[in-house]
Amino acid sequence: MPQNINLLIVDDHPFIIQGYENVIKRFPNKKYEFTITKASDCKSGYEAIMNPDVAYDYAFLDISMPDYPERNIFTGEDLAKLINQEMPNCKAILLTMHSERLKAQTIIDEIDPIGLVIKNDLTFENMLLAIETILKGEKYYSESVINFLNQQQNEKVYVDVIDRQILHFLNKGIKDDDVALYIPISSASVLSRIENMKELIGKKNCSNNELLEIAKTNGMMLK
């Protein structure tokens, strides 16, 4: 019997909510089924959190929405903090416009969402990947978020879920030419991503074993 996942989606853009629904309808893993609760602004989001019909497993929250000053709820960040307080088992995924990307580190530090997505990065495939990733209990940051975090940090290196999967299979002893047999990208893309990761850690000409050793100490591996 499929596992039911209760989703709360709070967004004042109907086409974003429709996008979620389209992805969920076509979600390939049939061991899950989804129940969706929708809200369109901070007020209705607040009411959905404080008077829920179900216990939410995940909440997808737009950051910029009409506010609810009567309850000091001004953004999706405030709703995420409310969820952390009222529903600690519910995991938040925050969506923001590209112009707000500078908030990324603050959002991660203050809220620690399981997902952070720049809306300009959203495609059907990326939305599907985001849902697949968080259902595995792994964090999902979209490409622009990862790029920004890597520009700002000095220690931890941020990579996306595909790079983490590549490292995972390399660590299992799979040759780089064969990794594409295990994940849905081409062999050329695997090799390109490996080279990009080496450049990212400042070791452009290092071996794959050296890459793995550095990846293990820099938070790049799958948990």
C-alpha atoms as one frame of an Amber mdcrd trajectory, in Angstrom:
protein
   0.000   0.000   0.000   1.454   3.413  -0.924   2.784   5.672   1.815   0.748
   8.856   2.075   2.703  12.123   2.135   0.883  15.224   3.355   2.068  18.380
   1.606   1.323  21.996   2.458   1.903  24.408  -0.434   1.762  28.145   0.289
   2.307  30.381  -2.733   0.494  33.401  -4.118   1.302  32.388  -7.706  -1.307
  29.874  -8.951   0.985  28.643 -11.741   3.597  27.562  -9.165   0.983  25.569
  -7.252  -0.200  24.081 -10.538   3.409  23.157 -11.298   3.650  21.209  -8.056
   0.401  19.426  -8.794   1.573  18.489 -12.300   4.806  17.022 -10.928   3.000
  15.109  -8.203   0.478  13.659 -10.686   3.385  12.339 -12.766   5.629  11.349
  -9.870   7.188   8.032 -10.982   7.677   6.357  -7.579   4.336   4.692  -6.944
   5.180   3.737  -3.374   4.055   7.276  -2.463   0.729   9.024  -2.764   0.208
  12.676  -1.912  -2.433  14.716  -0.132  -2.111  18.445  -0.862  -3.293  21.373
   1.243  -3.041  24.739  -0.544  -2.814  28.289   0.771  -2.240  31.527  -1.140
  -0.797  34.049   1.333   0.664  34.415   4.813  -2.753  34.569   6.473  -4.132
  31.395   4.914  -0.738  29.745   5.435  -0.845  30.664   9.119  -4.357  29.236
   9.457  -3.348  26.024   7.681  -0.477  25.571  10.133  -2.322  26.509  13.306
  -5.558  24.638  12.418  -4.402  21.733  10.261  -6.655  18.979   8.977  -3.658
  16.630   8.805  -0.099  16.500  10.112   2.040  17.838   7.268   5.193  15.998
   6.260   6.555  18.764   4.037   5.687  22.422   3.487   6.610  24.264   0.270
   6.659  27.965   1.111   7.099  30.975  -1.130   9.122  33.645   0.674   7.450
  36.789  -0.736   3.678  36.777  -0.255   0.937  39.108   1.048   1.630  39.413
   4.777  -0.441  38.860   7.918   0.696  41.628  10.271  -1.936  40.800  12.880
   0.094  37.664  13.687   3.520  39.094  12.814   3.756  36.842   9.773   5.341
  38.826   6.968   7.084  36.230   4.787   7.388  32.546   4.059  10.408  32.599
   6.361   8.092  33.499   9.232   5.809  30.620   8.284   8.824  28.274   8.228
   9.812  29.397  11.725   6.225  28.824  12.859   6.323  25.322  11.395   9.597
  24.587  13.203   7.876  25.646  16.417   4.434  24.074  15.943   5.204  21.084
  13.710   8.807  19.984  14.315   8.311  16.840  12.217   7.298  18.869   9.172
  10.201  19.810   6.892  10.165  23.150   5.083  11.207  23.866   1.500  11.534
  27.576   0.715  11.237  29.189  -2.717  12.557  32.640  -3.479  13.003  34.940
  -6.437  16.475  35.269  -7.955  16.812  38.835  -6.642  16.587  37.507  -3.082
  19.400  34.965  -3.444  21.623  36.942  -1.062  19.344  35.751   1.732  20.373
  32.147   1.135  22.939  31.851   3.912  20.704  33.633   6.424  17.782  31.336
   5.587  19.958  28.260   5.998  21.429  29.497   9.284  18.136  30.582  10.834
  15.682  28.015   9.483  17.747  25.068   8.209  15.168  24.092   5.562  15.414
  20.733   3.856  15.145  22.605   0.557  15.957  26.054  -0.808  15.092  26.849
  -4.415  15.550  29.940  -6.569  12.447  30.159  -8.730  14.501  30.978 -11.818
  16.017  27.481 -11.472  12.616  25.778 -11.520  11.865  23.355 -14.319   9.643
  20.295 -14.308  12.716  18.070 -14.035  14.268  20.103 -11.205  11.008  20.129
  -9.269  10.773  16.356  -9.674  14.377  15.985  -8.522  13.706  18.223  -5.514
  10.782  16.076  -4.380  12.702  12.841  -4.953  15.623  14.219  -2.952  13.706
  15.417   0.085  11.693  12.187   0.251  15.036  10.441   0.768  15.726  12.742
   3.712  18.431  14.628   1.814  18.659  18.402   1.421  17.982  19.967  -1.950
  19.491  23.319  -2.936  18.924  24.547  -6.474  21.835  25.449  -8.743  21.853
  29.194  -8.036  21.806  28.563  -4.275  24.743  26.168  -4.529  26.729  28.616
  -6.660  26.108  31.432  -4.202  27.022  29.333  -1.152  30.258  28.218  -2.770
  31.173  31.850  -3.455  30.573  32.764   0.187  32.102  29.870   2.130  35.683
  28.994   3.012  35.313  25.445   4.324  32.278  23.412   3.317  31.813  22.776
  -0.401  28.253  22.605  -1.732  27.317  20.276  -4.594  23.967  19.165  -5.946
  22.340  15.764  -5.554  23.663  14.495  -8.909  27.250  15.293  -7.891  26.643
  13.549  -4.561  25.421  10.459  -6.385  28.510  10.477  -8.603  30.756  10.651
  -5.529  28.727   7.888  -3.887  29.299   5.463  -6.759  32.956   6.427  -7.164
  33.368   5.684  -3.462  31.846   2.237  -4.062  34.593   1.528  -6.571  32.574
   2.161  -9.736  34.763   3.510 -12.526  33.932   7.036 -13.685  33.120   5.745
 -17.197  30.519   3.382 -15.682  28.821   5.748 -13.221  26.312   6.772 -15.905
  24.910   3.225 -15.742  23.589   4.020 -12.265  22.242   7.588 -12.623  20.179
   9.243 -15.397  22.864  11.372 -17.067  25.351  10.700 -19.845  28.901   9.471
 -19.346  30.196  12.771 -20.757  28.171  14.670 -18.151  29.574  12.479 -15.377
  33.144  13.209 -16.477  32.409  16.933 -16.807  30.903  17.054 -13.319  33.906
  15.240 -11.851  36.231  17.798 -13.429  34.053  20.651 -12.145  34.169  19.242
  -8.603  37.948  18.992  -8.754  38.129  22.611  -9.856  35.678  23.582  -7.107
  37.930  22.121  -4.386  41.000  23.749  -5.938  42.562  20.452  -7.047  41.984
  20.485 -10.788  44.509  17.752 -11.585  43.913  15.477  -8.598  42.916  11.817
  -8.861  39.417  10.582  -8.175  40.660   9.054  -4.902  41.993  12.442  -3.814
  38.660  14.022  -4.757  36.839  11.473  -2.596  39.075  12.085   0.414  38.482
  15.825   0.224  34.760  15.297  -0.421  34.446  13.244   2.776  35.857  16.062
   4.873  33.966  18.871   3.157  30.367  17.702   3.474  30.041  16.689  -0.191
  29.101  13.032   0.244  25.644  11.537   0.512  24.658  10.988   4.120
